[in-house]
Amino acid sequence: MKFFYLGFVVFFLSLNLRPSITSVGPLLDIIQKDLGMSGVTASLITTLPVLCMGLFALLSITLSQRFGLERALFVSMVMIFAATAFRAAVNDSVSLLATALISGIGIGIAGPLLSGFIKKHFPGRPGATSIYSVSLVIGAAVASSLSIPIFEGLHQSWQYALCVWAGLAVIAAGLLLPLTKEKAAKSELTRPSLRVKNGRMGSSMVFFGCMSSMFYMITAWLAPLVQSAGISHEQSGLVLTLFTIIQIPVSFFVPVIVSRTGKRNLWLVICALSELIGVALLLAHLSPWLATVFLGIGAGGLFPLALLIPIQEAESAAEATSWSAAMQCGGYMLGCLGPMLIGLTVDVFGNFTVGLIVMLFIIGCLLWSISRLGGRKQVVKRTVAT
């Protein structure tokens, strides 16, 4: 019974890591016009959380040392709740960006801790990462797909449409509460250095940066991009929903396949090439729906495989948290530049052509980093939970 309870905890914790970001995409043009924001400023709604997810990833180690793994996760859920709920009262761009900043800090703390949580409570089951990745994708999909309907249902208030996702943090915190009452074991975490001394760590940072950059560029700008190609506002929301929904089965099955076969790099290359095809289709002004399918397959596979790296490589929950924190710190600090680059190219050139070329370059860097990752230190066999 405890196994299923812990699975629900991971599910709802992970569910909170994207709605505060992905709920903005379908409403971005409305928010931009309402608050008079430029493309670069609007992109900060996505860029700031991603930057914080990098900057504050190392803070997860300090909080875990001081309060324990579960209590640190509880603190992160409180921050996500507060930031998301406050959006109901936002009427200017500064306040909106402040909520993006605070939610990003909470997400940045929670991300590495979840890797440690899985390593601690699911020892010998790295495939449990599928719960993490699938629920994260579900959270992103639900938030992006329901943003427009909620906006319409709440008298076209984008503020209320954004703040409703605070309820997910309440559920996660409530489920986590019993675990926070347990006496925390003395942590053996060591603070990772930002100075990269290991080639594998450096490659994993570049990989994570390129992967997250592509994901957040697509999340923030896919809807406006397809609108510029003549697709209606309502249909653009469906395009973004398609992008996220496709990731759900992919993010579940790819880690399972990799855990069984050990061919991690092969699937990394397949997923990266899928994103390459998707961007090429958009650049050639071909079907945005087909392009979205390829983009969803690529993003759906790359992210869970990125999460799998520290869980497979680490010997303990402490090491998994430390590795994940260092990788996400460097990776997200690189990745946060992506949405802002697209916003800048749109402001300067008035279209998305240059931005799509930038995406192709990033995918090239992604493929290079995959070639540098090498094989896993060890192959961990997964026992499928039934």
Phi, psi and omega in degrees: 000322181296328179301314180291323177299313180295326176297320177294323178299312179299319182300309185284329174297313181293328181301336184272355190275357180227334185305323180294343179260308187286340178291343182281323187310305182295338182256005188300317181293324178293314179298318182299315180290319183295321183260359179064043184266142173285171179299319180294315180296318179297324180294339180294337178299328176266322184294317183300312178301320181293320176300315180295326178298333175275311184298323187258008176298321180290336177296334179300327180291315179299314181294321179294322178296320187277318187248344186100156186301310185291321180292324177296321176296322178298317178300319181296322178294323178297320180294317179297318178299311184299315182294316183290319180295324183294341181297343177296335184254008184283133177224008179212161186293326181297314179296320179296318178293328177296320178293324177296321180296311184292318178296324178296323177296315179298317179294321179298325177288317187289324186306300180296326181296328179294324175297317177294322179297316179294317179297325182285314188263346178233057182298136180077006180234066179299338177294347175297346173303334179302324177298314179302305187290319182294314180293327176296317178293321178299317178300317178295318182293313182297316182296317182288323183284330183264355182302312181293311177302319178294320177302315180291322182286338180255044175057039177055043175257106179291334178299311179291326179297331179274329188277343184298337183286355175296334180299329179296324180292327177297315180297315182297316180296321179295319178293326183282337188307314179302326181287334180288343181275347177287147179292126182285135176285153179296125184280145176249020182293143171243140182290120179291148180271145176286346175282116185279116181251348184246128182299323179293321178294318178298318178294322180292327177294315179296316178301311182295324178295314179293318180298312182290326178300314178297316182299314185281333172295316180292316181299317184281326192240357181297316180298308176299327182295312181288334174295322179293341179269004175106002179278141183293165180300317181294317180291329179295326175295323177292325177298314180294324176295318177301317179302317184279323182294321179300329182292337186298302179293324181296316183290341176275312189280327182298313177298325178296315180297316181294320179297328180278321187262334183079003183269065184294311184295326178300315181287331174298316180294317180301315181292322178295319178294328176297317176296322179299316179297318180299314179294320179298321178296319178294319181294329180273004179060035175267187188308116177293335178291315178294320177301320180294324177300312179295320179296320180293320178297315180297309181295323181296330179270324185293317185294311179296329177291326175295319178293329184289333186303303181293329180291321179285323186281329189281154178264345184210169177298322180297315181292322179297318178296318181296313180297313181297319180298315180295317181295316181288328178300304180292320183294313182290330177294329173282317185294332183295341182286338185302302181301324180292324177298318178296315179300321180294315181294326177293318179297320186280315188257347177075010177207180185259004185300310181295322178299321178293325176294322175300319178300318179299319179297318180296320178296325175299316177295325178298314179296323177297315181294326178296320179295336181269348184291324183074183180280169178289154177296324179208152177262120180258120180282140183255133172262118184289126179285139178242000000 
